[in-house]
Amino acid sequence: MAPTDPRSCTSCGTHVPEGHTHCGQCGARFDGKPVQRTTQVFSPLMHPGQVRLTWVHGPEGAVLGASWYLQAESQVVGRRQGEILLPDDPTVSPEHCELVVRDKKVFLRDRGSLNGTYLRLRSPTEVKGGDLLLIGQQVVRVEALSLSQEFPMRDGTLMYVSPPRPYRFRVVQLLPGERAGQVYASPHNEVILGREGCDMSFERDPHVSRRHAKITWEGGRLVVTDLESANGTYLRLRGERQLNHGDCIMVGENILRVELGAA
């Protein structure tokens, strides 16, 4: 239904006063051009206002503290398309990610964005080979290793190390253009990442804590643990992930906090 008020926010319907460029209710940008909208309603298992996203970090010009109340069972976050718009961040894809309400639960999934959607880790989390982590402003990839594949034998001679050590994974820093920067593997199968004095140190990144995170091989699994860093450790989403109250999502340069039962 098209809004009757020409200054109705196209995201939540709230009146936007003259001279204002953002909605005071949900924080969406307002360009003065109401659009035709079709909105799904919540099922009886989830009511409007029970799910809210709060803007806690963003690029210059972000309306920090602004909130969006989910008003449908599926809402898209993007730079140009969707119900939750972040138009001032060029690192956000036109359609970046989607929040879905299903069976009294909220799920997050990426919509094929260029830079990915990241979720802040709140407890030790299992990851897979190839997963990407965001630590400060550094992107690192965790790569599982197989001695039989990475260090083949030829003419009875062990390649690389002799005797072979039980390397299970390595961590690769990704530079612009997905070029490799630092690469580290430990025979102890524990890698500490931080700003100084760590296995992998990022001394020029002030957003990285002194001891930020660790990656270990535990019981046949790769596990990432945040070391109570100031800015958190984020995992790039694969597939769909259920969200909990207090979770933080990183979309481009924006951090959005999930609040359940907000009404």
C-alpha positions as CSV (number, residue, x, y, z in Angstrom):
1,M,0.0,0.0,0.0
2,A,1.4,3.5,-0.9
3,P,1.8,5.8,2.1
4,T,-0.8,8.6,2.3
5,D,1.6,11.0,4.0
6,P,4.1,12.2,1.3
7,R,6.8,12.4,4.1
8,S,6.2,8.9,5.4
9,C,9.3,6.9,5.8
10,T,9.4,4.2,3.2
11,S,10.9,1.7,5.7
12,C,8.6,2.0,8.7
13,G,5.9,4.6,7.8
14,T,6.8,7.2,10.4
15,H,6.4,10.8,9.5
16,V,9.7,12.5,8.6
17,P,9.8,16.2,9.5
18,E,10.7,18.8,6.8
19,G,14.5,19.2,6.5
20,H,15.3,15.8,7.9
21,T,17.1,13.3,5.7
22,H,16.7,10.3,8.0
23,C,13.8,8.7,9.8
24,G,13.9,9.4,13.6
25,Q,12.2,6.0,14.2
26,C,14.2,3.5,12.2
27,G,17.2,5.5,10.9
28,A,16.4,4.9,7.2
29,R,17.5,7.5,4.7
30,F,14.6,9.6,3.4
31,D,14.7,11.2,-0.1
32,G,11.2,12.6,-0.2
33,K,10.0,10.1,-2.8
34,P,7.4,7.7,-1.3
35,V,7.3,4.4,-3.2
36,Q,4.7,1.7,-3.6
37,R,5.4,-1.0,-1.1
38,T,4.0,-4.5,-0.4
39,T,4.7,-5.7,3.1
40,Q,4.3,-9.2,4.5
41,V,2.8,-9.3,8.0
42,F,4.3,-11.4,10.9
43,S,2.8,-14.8,11.6
44,P,1.0,-15.1,15.0
45,L,4.3,-16.6,16.4
46,M,6.2,-13.3,16.0
47,H,4.7,-9.8,16.3
48,P,6.0,-6.5,14.9
49,G,8.4,-4.8,17.2
50,Q,9.8,-8.0,18.8
51,V,12.9,-7.8,16.6
52,R,15.0,-4.7,16.4
53,L,18.4,-3.8,14.8
54,T,20.3,-0.9,16.4
55,W,23.1,0.9,14.5
56,V,26.1,0.9,16.9
57,H,28.9,1.7,14.4
58,G,29.1,3.0,10.9
59,P,30.9,5.3,8.4
60,E,30.9,9.0,8.6
61,G,27.4,10.3,8.7
62,A,25.9,7.2,10.3
63,V,23.0,7.9,12.7
64,L,24.4,5.9,15.6
65,G,21.7,4.6,17.9
66,A,19.0,4.6,15.2
67,S,16.9,1.5,15.2
68,W,14.9,-0.5,12.7
69,Y,12.0,-2.7,13.8
70,L,11.5,-5.7,11.7
71,Q,8.0,-5.4,10.2
72,A,7.9,-8.5,8.1
73,E,8.9,-12.1,8.1
74,S,11.7,-11.3,5.6
75,Q,13.6,-8.0,5.4
76,V,16.6,-7.2,3.2
77,V,19.5,-5.0,4.3
78,G,21.3,-3.3,1.4
79,R,22.7,-0.1,-0.1
80,R,20.0,0.6,-2.7
81,Q,17.4,-2.2,-2.3
82,G,15.6,-3.6,0.7
83,E,13.7,-2.4,3.8
84,I,16.8,-1.5,5.8
85,L,19.0,0.9,3.7
86,L,22.7,1.8,4.3
87,P,23.1,4.1,1.3
88,D,26.2,6.0,2.5
89,D,28.5,3.0,2.7
90,P,30.0,1.9,-0.7
91,T,31.2,-1.4,0.8
92,V,27.6,-2.5,1.2
93,S,26.2,-4.4,-1.8
94,P,22.8,-3.2,-3.3
95,E,21.2,-6.2,-1.7
96,H,23.6,-7.4,1.0
97,C,21.9,-9.7,3.5
98,E,18.5,-10.8,4.7
99,L,16.8,-11.4,8.1
100,V,14.1,-14.0,8.2
101,V,11.7,-14.7,11.1
102,R,10.6,-18.4,11.2
103,D,9.2,-20.5,14.0
104,K,9.8,-17.8,16.7
105,K,13.4,-17.6,15.7
106,V,15.4,-15.0,13.6
107,F,17.9,-16.1,11.0
108,L,20.5,-14.2,9.0
109,R,21.8,-15.1,5.5
110,D,24.0,-13.3,3.0
111,R,22.5,-12.5,-0.4
112,G,25.7,-13.0,-2.4
113,S,27.3,-9.7,-1.3
114,L,30.7,-8.8,-2.5
115,N,32.3,-8.2,0.9
116,G,30.3,-10.7,2.9
117,T,28.2,-10.6,6.1
118,Y,30.0,-11.2,9.4
119,L,28.7,-12.3,12.8
120,R,30.6,-11.5,16.0
121,L,31.7,-14.6,17.9
122,R,30.4,-14.7,21.5
123,S,31.9,-18.1,22.4
124,P,34.5,-20.6,21.1
125,T,33.2,-21.5,17.6
126,E,34.0,-24.3,15.2
127,V,35.1,-23.2,11.7
128,K,35.9,-25.0,8.5
129,G,38.8,-24.8,6.2
130,G,38.4,-21.7,3.9
131,D,36.4,-19.7,6.5
132,L,37.2,-16.0,6.7
133,L,37.6,-14.1,10.0
134,L,37.6,-10.3,10.5
135,I,40.0,-9.1,13.2
136,G,40.2,-5.4,13.5
137,Q,40.5,-4.3,9.9
138,Q,42.3,-7.6,8.9
139,V,40.7,-10.4,7.0
140,V,42.4,-13.8,7.5
141,R,41.5,-17.2,6.0
142,V,41.8,-20.4,8.0
143,E,43.1,-23.3,5.7
144,A,43.1,-26.9,6.8
145,L,46.3,-28.8,5.9
146,S,46.9,-32.4,5.0
147,L,50.5,-33.5,5.3
148,S,50.1,-36.1,2.6
149,Q,48.9,-33.4,0.2
150,E,50.9,-30.4,1.3
151,F,54.2,-32.1,1.8
152,P,54.5,-35.1,-0.6
153,M,57.3,-37.6,-0.4
154,R,59.6,-38.3,-3.4
155,D,62.2,-41.0,-3.7
156,G,61.8,-41.8,0.0
157,T,62.6,-38.3,1.1
158,L,60.3,-36.2,3.2
159,M,59.6,-32.8,1.7
160,Y,59.7,-29.6,3.8
161,V,60.2,-31.1,7.3
162,S,61.9,-34.3,8.4
163,P,60.5,-35.9,10.4
164,P,57.0,-34.5,9.5
165,R,55.2,-32.4,12.1
166,P,51.5,-32.6,12.7
167,Y,50.5,-29.3,11.0
168,R,46.7,-29.3,10.8
169,F,46.0,-25.8,9.6
170,R,47.6,-22.5,8.6
171,V,46.3,-18.9,8.8
172,V,46.6,-16.6,5.8
173,Q,46.3,-12.8,5.9
174,L,44.4,-11.5,2.9
175,L,45.5,-8.2,1.4
176,P,43.5,-6.1,-1.2
177,G,42.9,-8.2,-4.3
178,E,43.0,-11.3,-2.2
179,R,46.8,-11.4,-2.3
180,A,48.4,-13.3,0.6
181,G,50.2,-11.4,3.3
182,Q,51.4,-13.1,6.4
183,V,51.1,-16.9,6.5
184,Y,51.6,-18.9,9.7
185,A,51.3,-22.5,10.7
186,S,52.3,-24.0,14.1
187,P,53.3,-27.6,14.9
188,H,51.5,-27.0,18.2
189,N,48.3,-26.3,16.2
190,E,47.6,-23.0,18.1
191,V,47.9,-19.6,16.5
192,I,47.5,-16.4,18.5
193,L,46.6,-13.3,16.6
194,G,46.9,-9.8,17.9
195,R,48.6,-6.4,17.7
196,E,52.0,-7.2,19.2
197,G,54.0,-10.2,20.5
198,C,51.7,-12.8,18.8
199,D,52.2,-15.6,16.2
200,M,50.6,-13.2,13.7
201,S,50.9,-9.5,14.7
202,F,49.2,-6.6,13.0
203,E,51.2,-3.7,14.6
204,R,49.7,-1.0,12.4
205,D,46.1,-1.8,13.0
206,P,44.8,0.1,16.1
207,H,41.5,-1.8,16.0
208,V,43.3,-5.1,16.9
209,S,43.8,-5.8,20.6
210,R,47.2,-6.8,21.9
211,R,46.0,-10.4,22.2
212,H,42.9,-10.6,20.0
213,A,42.0,-14.2,19.1
214,K,43.3,-17.7,18.9
215,I,42.7,-20.5,16.5
216,T,43.3,-24.1,17.7
217,W,42.9,-27.7,16.5
218,E,40.9,-29.5,19.2
219,G,39.6,-33.0,18.9
220,G,39.6,-33.0,15.1
221,R,38.0,-29.5,14.9
222,L,39.2,-26.0,14.1
223,V,38.1,-23.7,16.8
224,V,38.2,-19.9,17.0
225,T,38.2,-18.1,20.4
226,D,38.0,-14.4,20.9
227,L,40.4,-13.3,23.7
228,E,38.1,-10.7,25.2
229,S,39.2,-8.2,22.4
230,A,37.9,-4.7,22.5
231,N,36.3,-4.8,19.0
232,G,35.5,-8.5,18.7
233,T,36.2,-11.3,16.3
234,Y,33.8,-11.8,13.3
235,L,33.1,-14.8,11.2
236,R,32.0,-14.5,7.6
237,L,28.7,-16.3,7.2
238,R,28.2,-19.4,5.1
239,G,24.6,-20.3,4.6
240,E,22.0,-19.4,7.2
241,R,22.7,-18.7,10.9
242,Q,20.3,-18.3,13.8
243,L,20.6,-15.0,15.7
244,N,20.4,-14.5,19.4
245,H,19.6,-11.4,21.5
246,G,22.7,-9.2,21.7
247,D,24.4,-10.6,18.5
248,C,26.3,-8.1,16.4
249,I,26.3,-8.2,12.6
250,M,28.8,-6.4,10.4
251,V,27.6,-5.2,7.0
252,G,30.2,-3.3,5.2
253,E,31.5,-0.8,7.7
254,N,28.3,-1.0,9.8
255,I,27.7,-2.9,13.0
256,L,24.1,-3.7,13.8
257,R,23.1,-5.1,17.2
258,V,20.2,-7.6,17.3
259,E,17.6,-7.1,20.0
260,L,14.9,-9.7,20.5
261,G,11.7,-9.0,22.5
262,A,12.4,-5.3,22.0
263,A,8.8,-4.2,22.2
